[in-house]
Structures are given as C-alpha cells and as structure tokens.
Amino acid sequence: MNPILVEAMRGGVCESAHCGAVAVCDADGALVLALGDVERPIFPRSAVKVLQALPLVESGAADQLGLSDEEIAIACASHNGEPRHTAVVERMLARAGLDVGALECGTQWPTREAVQRQMAAAGIEPNALNNNCSGKHAGFLCLACRLGGKANLRHYAMGYGGAEHPVMRAVGAALQAVTSFDLSQTTRGTDGCSIPTYAIPLRNLALAFARVGAGIGLSEGHAAAAKRLRAAVARHPFMVGGTDRFDTRVMEKLGERVFCKVGAEAVFCAAFPERGFGVAIKIDDGNTARAAEVAMAATIEALLDLDDADATFMRGLSEVTLRNWNGIEVGALRATDALRSAIPRRRP
C-alpha cells in the first residue's frame, strides 16, 4: 500500500487521509526518490500536455503559422475556459484557417462558476472553445497543417484524435521518446478530450520532465522545443490554467524555476530546471485539489532554494487552512511528515 502523503485535519485529528506515490528523477535516469509504487503504470492524463505539444514546435508548425508565446503556452493547457483563453484558441484556429467546428475535444462549460453565470445571463451557450483542452487540440490542428502539406486541411485533420491518425502518431512518438517507455506494450485508454492516453510508470514520467527541464537525453529538436514551450508558459502562465489555478499561481510566482502541470485523477508532474529534476505524483483516490496540489507544493518547497516570500507562498499551498461557510477556521490540509522527510531537500 502506498504511504499517506496528505492529511485533512479537523479538531486536531486526521479526518481523511490521501495515499499516493512520488517519483523524483534526474535527466540521466537516476531515481532520486521513490516513495510508494513508482513502477506501476498509471494514466498521466493532462499532466503530459507539454510532452504532447513537443511536435507542434519541433515540426516547425509553430513557426510556419507564426504562433505567439500565448498560443504556444495554451497548447500545454488545461485552462478554465475564460474569455482570455477562448480568444487565444480562436486566434490559433484562425491562423490555421479553421474555426471551432474543427475541434474534436467536445463542448464543456467553463470551469469557473462566475464565467458560467455571465454566459448564462447573456444567453451564451458553451462550445468546444470553452473545453479545458481546446488549446491542446488547437495545437494538434496546427500540427496537422504541417503534416498535411498541400492536402485539404479540414479533410486531412478529420479524426485527428484517433490513435492511427498522423497527428496522434507524432504525439505518441514524442511521448515514447521522452519517457523511454514503449507505448505499444502498455494499456491505452481514452482521455476526457477523446485522444489516446497511455499508462506510464511514475518513474518514466519523472524522467521525461527532468529531460524537458534540463534539455538532456532529448533529440536536438525536442530539446529546443521543450525550451521554447517552458519559456512561453513562464511568460504566460495564465494560459495554462487561469484564475485561482495552482499551476498558474505557482508559475506566476516562481517563473521558469518550475514547470508544473496537473492531470485528471490527481496526477501531477513538474520540471525543476535548476536542479535537473523531474517529479511525478499520483494520489490513489484521484483527489486533486485536496491532495495532489498539496503534495506538489511540499515537493517544490523541498527541492528549490526559496527566499522567505516564496517559501511563505508555497507553505500556504502545502498547509492549506480550511474554513466553513462562516469563515471560521475548522481545519487544514497538510503534507505528512512521511512525505516531507522523504524528499531530498536542497542543500545550502
């Protein structure tokens, strides 16, 4: 059984406990930390969007279409579907000569209730632009522009989310290359946005993010693409998540020191370029906000040399005060001693 990584406290006792596993690797493949079962393949879901975006840049598609840093950043996103997000995705599609009808990610209401209410009050129905994966899918369509050559783009791109489509084959090849894990020998599922998702061990995911952060162990093209993607996200972290989202808040605060990306069912991956480390976390019960975010915050605290202001900011994410509807403090979410003591802390 995996260890308890995060506890929900109330009245001074543990009310709920969240078990999980953590892998920390360097870019050479050395396992710096294995807490829990890091060899069991898990579906990384949206945590690997930066890996899925590598072909967009490496292929030359981003340059061919003149994509901005905002547009490159949103290709790595699980965004809130706020107006700033949908405007950027729509602009991306226009560069490719396409519109919302080309997206195959499905319709979704924006994540934030305030935006939902505004749309409802104005009588606006959601569409695929509001889907949290629309930026990634717009990136896939831009990649299709490059791969399809002079073919009719709308016809060529149809079914781009299928495992055998040239777009998904390119995405799968990049994912396999950076994780050093044979995707043909693992379980394949279907993600929330309808593209393939492959079961990959945490150890290999941590390795991939170490490589993305350090530029080591990648092809020349993938290394250059990873560097550009990380820089774009650091310049526009709002595009990756949005208002009040953990990834956006952390990268707004720490810049290129951290690239972190959450995935559904409490998967979290991150790159720490200055350490040359990659991290992959999976919470067994699939709880993201109450567990995976707390575990990632504690990991960032331990692995980076933070000044007082940044340390205080991160501690507020690894020890979260819980309040009731009257604003009364009733408990806390906190990373366990088992997690904090296991992470190799940065030496002065």
C-alpha atoms as one frame of an Amber mdcrd trajectory, in Angstrom:
protein
   0.000   0.000   0.000   1.238   3.460  -0.851   2.057   5.816   2.032  -0.188
   8.621   3.240   1.012  11.823   1.576  -1.674  14.316   2.618  -3.995  14.558
   5.615  -7.178  16.548   6.189  -7.218  17.686   9.816 -10.212  18.721  11.914
 -10.345  19.209  15.676  -6.677  18.318  15.904  -7.128  14.812  14.445  -6.855
  13.332  10.985 -10.307  13.231   9.408  -9.253  11.960   5.971  -6.021  10.620
   4.528  -4.787  10.509   0.949  -2.278   7.836  -0.080  -0.119   8.073  -3.152
   3.272   7.734  -4.771   6.024  10.188  -5.729   8.943   9.755  -8.115  11.825
  12.201  -8.495  14.344  11.521 -11.280  17.292  13.297 -12.805  17.750  13.629
 -16.554  20.219  10.740 -16.653  17.554   8.402 -15.321  18.761   8.139 -11.732
  15.871   7.734  -9.307  16.389  10.379  -6.628  13.239   9.458  -4.713  10.794
   6.573  -4.919   8.019   6.944  -2.371   5.346   4.322  -2.882   4.935   2.289
  -6.069   6.554   4.318  -8.843   6.772   1.416 -11.292   3.025   0.804 -11.679
   1.801   2.271 -14.989  -0.808   4.995 -14.498  -2.672   7.210 -16.943  -0.952
  10.641 -16.752  -3.932  12.369 -18.372  -3.388  16.120 -18.879  -0.182  16.209
 -16.831   1.765  15.404 -20.032   0.367  18.140 -22.258   3.780  19.777 -22.608
   5.109  16.462 -23.923   2.181  16.209 -26.325   2.954  19.739 -27.555   6.564
  18.954 -28.469   5.742  18.044 -32.114   3.912  21.350 -32.579   7.197  23.189
 -32.127   9.706  20.541 -33.221   7.960  20.006 -36.569   8.162  23.677 -37.486
   4.371  24.083 -37.383   4.507  26.835 -34.750   6.955  28.839 -36.855   5.092
  28.149 -40.083   1.913  29.640 -38.623   3.663  32.391 -36.638   2.249  31.253
 -33.293   2.740  33.691 -30.420   4.011  32.728 -26.976   0.429  32.905 -25.675
  -0.677  30.453 -28.325   2.229  28.099 -27.685   1.530  28.237 -23.937  -2.155
  27.398 -24.317  -1.210  24.290 -26.299   0.054  22.972 -22.921  -3.062  23.999
 -21.026  -5.943  22.654 -19.002  -7.479  26.109 -18.911 -10.598  27.450 -17.208
 -12.334  28.359 -20.466 -12.314  32.042 -19.511 -12.710  34.674 -22.261  -8.944
  35.277 -22.412  -8.439  31.581 -23.076 -11.114  31.180 -25.719  -9.878  34.274
 -27.572  -6.364  32.832 -27.846  -7.622  29.440 -29.006  -9.860  31.069 -31.601
  -6.883  33.084 -32.841  -4.817  29.896 -33.131  -7.501  28.224 -35.204  -7.741
  31.260 -37.467  -4.013  31.072 -38.155  -4.616  27.553 -39.438  -7.607  28.681
 -41.492 -10.031  26.784 -39.253 -12.798  27.540 -36.780 -14.333  25.985 -33.665
 -16.061  23.352 -35.786 -12.720  21.644 -36.408 -12.129  20.934 -32.693 -12.822
  17.356 -31.609 -12.433  17.850 -27.839 -16.158  18.250 -27.112 -18.247  21.003
 -25.548 -17.680  21.956 -21.917 -18.895  24.754 -19.666 -16.073  26.959 -18.340
 -14.607  25.762 -15.064 -15.257  28.947 -13.093 -18.800  29.460 -11.857 -18.566
  33.235 -12.303 -17.910  32.791 -16.038 -20.715  30.245 -16.309 -23.138  32.714
 -14.725 -22.047  35.521 -17.038 -22.579  33.330 -20.073 -25.942  32.082 -18.838
 -27.116  35.635 -18.102 -26.153  36.672 -21.622 -27.809  33.616 -23.143 -24.500
  32.286 -24.440 -24.137  28.533 -24.832 -20.707  26.934 -24.324 -18.840  25.366
 -27.212 -15.594  23.488 -27.764 -13.534  26.662 -27.248 -14.539  26.519 -23.562
 -13.268  22.962 -23.223 -10.237  22.920 -20.932  -8.319  21.012 -23.635  -9.197
  23.305 -26.561  -5.704  24.849 -26.613  -4.057  21.444 -26.872  -6.454  20.462
 -29.646  -5.835  23.718 -31.495  -2.151  22.803 -31.306  -2.933  19.416 -32.837
  -4.751  21.135 -35.695  -1.795  23.446 -36.241   0.442  20.376 -36.356  -1.919
  18.910 -38.955  -1.216  21.970 -41.126   2.445  20.988 -41.206   1.982  17.250
 -41.581  -0.729  17.501 -44.232   1.269  19.609 -46.630  -0.904  20.737 -49.507
  -3.783  18.434 -48.626  -7.189  19.916 -47.833  -6.644  20.698 -44.176 -10.174
  20.216 -42.880 -10.401  16.845 -44.596  -6.880  15.802 -43.569  -7.446  16.805
 -39.931 -10.732  14.938 -39.503 -10.346  12.276 -36.842  -7.018  13.750 -35.694
  -7.658  12.373 -32.192  -7.578   8.775 -33.375  -4.542   6.737 -32.381  -3.636
   5.946 -36.004  -4.002   9.482 -37.377  -0.627  11.023 -38.344  -1.117  13.744
 -35.708  -1.560  11.254 -32.876   1.239   9.079 -34.207   3.573  12.083 -33.997
   2.342  12.895 -30.486   2.721   9.283 -29.374   6.229   9.071 -30.821   7.292
  12.159 -28.862   5.741  10.813 -25.667   7.530   7.496 -26.093  10.861   9.151
 -26.873  10.950  11.446 -23.848   9.625   8.870 -21.363  11.747   5.989 -22.719
   8.681   3.788 -22.302   7.325   1.546 -25.059   3.737   2.662 -25.571   2.983
  -0.324 -27.796   3.417  -2.597 -24.778   1.159  -0.734 -22.358  -2.540  -0.130
 -21.792  -4.170   2.526 -23.946  -7.278   4.346 -22.782  -9.292   7.324 -23.991
  -8.823  10.683 -22.292 -11.581  13.118 -21.364 -10.976  15.075 -24.570 -11.136
  11.864 -26.656  -7.458  11.426 -27.559  -5.462   8.331 -26.522  -3.928   8.214
 -23.058  -1.243   5.652 -22.270  -0.446   4.029 -18.926   3.128   5.022 -17.979
   5.014   4.483 -14.694   5.658   7.499 -12.481   9.370   6.804 -12.768   9.293
   7.319 -16.540   7.110  10.401 -16.246   9.544  11.953 -13.761  12.393  11.124
 -16.163  10.559  12.828 -19.024  10.042  16.020 -17.024  13.663  16.035 -15.874
  14.669  15.840 -19.530  12.239  18.608 -20.510  13.667  20.842 -17.798  17.347
  20.113 -18.401  17.329  19.527 -22.166  19.382  16.378 -21.580  18.503  12.985
 -23.063  16.329  14.514 -25.789  16.846  14.838 -29.502  18.098  18.243 -30.586
  14.664  19.126 -31.935  12.813  18.030 -28.815  15.282  19.842 -26.554  14.787
  23.105 -28.453  11.012  22.616 -28.458  10.939  21.915 -24.706  12.929  25.062
 -24.000  10.578  27.168 -26.105   7.463  25.658 -24.535   8.733  26.251 -20.998
   9.669  29.838 -21.819   6.272  30.529 -23.369   4.457  29.150 -20.327   6.683
  31.159 -17.963   5.746  34.322 -19.871   2.044  33.494 -19.952   1.206  31.161
 -17.041  -2.418  32.336 -17.094  -2.873  30.466 -20.348  -2.055  27.103 -18.742
  -4.731  27.285 -16.052  -6.303  30.614 -15.260  -7.799  32.459 -12.316  -7.040
  30.823  -8.942  -5.461  27.735 -10.519  -2.486  26.123  -8.760  -0.299  25.820
 -11.870  -0.859  29.437 -12.859  -0.279  30.786  -9.351   2.935  28.834  -8.827
   4.444  29.697 -12.202   3.446  33.346 -11.864   5.373  33.353  -8.589   8.396
  31.216  -9.487   8.709  31.747 -13.246  10.940  29.351 -15.186  12.204  27.777
 -11.968   9.171  25.471 -12.089   7.117  23.988 -14.865   4.196  22.133 -13.299
   1.131  20.568 -14.855  -1.811  18.827 -13.262  -3.754  15.966 -14.781  -7.146
  14.462 -14.014  -7.437  11.852 -11.264  -4.773  13.554  -9.147  -1.710  13.195
 -11.330   0.873  15.967 -11.116   4.161  16.359 -12.974   6.811  19.059 -12.763
  10.245  20.042 -14.023  12.819  21.889 -11.912  15.448  23.032 -14.438  17.928
  24.427 -11.908  18.052  21.064 -10.123  17.809  18.933 -13.249  14.957  17.032
 -11.583  11.570  15.862 -12.765   8.705  14.926 -10.436   5.640  12.755 -10.954
   2.913  12.323  -8.320  -0.218  10.168  -8.283  -2.780  10.264  -5.463  -4.527
   6.913  -5.230  -8.052   8.225  -4.631  -7.901  10.720  -7.509  -8.305  13.813
  -5.317  -6.518  16.718  -6.972  -7.279  19.928  -5.064  -7.216  18.349  -1.597
  -4.209  16.123  -2.139  -2.181  16.293  -5.358  -1.735  20.070  -5.141  -0.661
  19.874  -1.504   1.847  17.114  -2.295   3.290  19.071  -5.227   3.605  22.226
  -3.112   5.543  20.324  -0.456   7.801  18.883  -3.151   8.543  22.328  -4.561
   9.326  23.614  -1.067  11.867  20.869  -0.517  13.563  20.824  -3.916  14.028
  24.551  -4.514  16.015  27.125  -2.585  13.276  29.670  -1.862  13.554  33.121
  -0.342  11.292  33.995   2.579   8.478  35.391   0.446   8.421  32.425  -1.927
   8.698  29.949   0.945   5.735  31.567   2.697   3.730  31.463  -0.517   4.451
  27.768  -1.069   3.779  26.889   2.584   0.322  28.361   2.111  -0.255  25.743
  -0.595   1.226  22.777   1.296  -0.576  23.636   4.551  -3.995  24.889   3.498
  -6.335  26.393   6.079  -9.885  25.073   5.804 -12.756  27.413   6.661 -16.506
  26.849   6.817 -19.180  28.988   5.160 -18.990  31.483   8.042 -15.276  31.949
   7.513 -14.400  30.093  10.722 -11.165  28.106  10.626 -12.138  24.454  11.028
  -9.052  22.502   9.988  -6.288  22.143   7.462  -4.908  20.131   4.603  -1.261
  19.306   5.158   1.563  17.298   3.645   2.501  14.459   6.004   5.824  14.062
   7.760   6.299  10.889   5.713   6.268  12.961   2.514   8.306  15.884   3.830
  11.017  13.702   5.353  11.373  11.559   2.220  12.060  14.376  -0.238  15.778
  15.134  -0.615  15.950  18.764   0.469  18.126  21.237  -1.356  21.453  21.737
   0.340  22.590  25.311   1.057
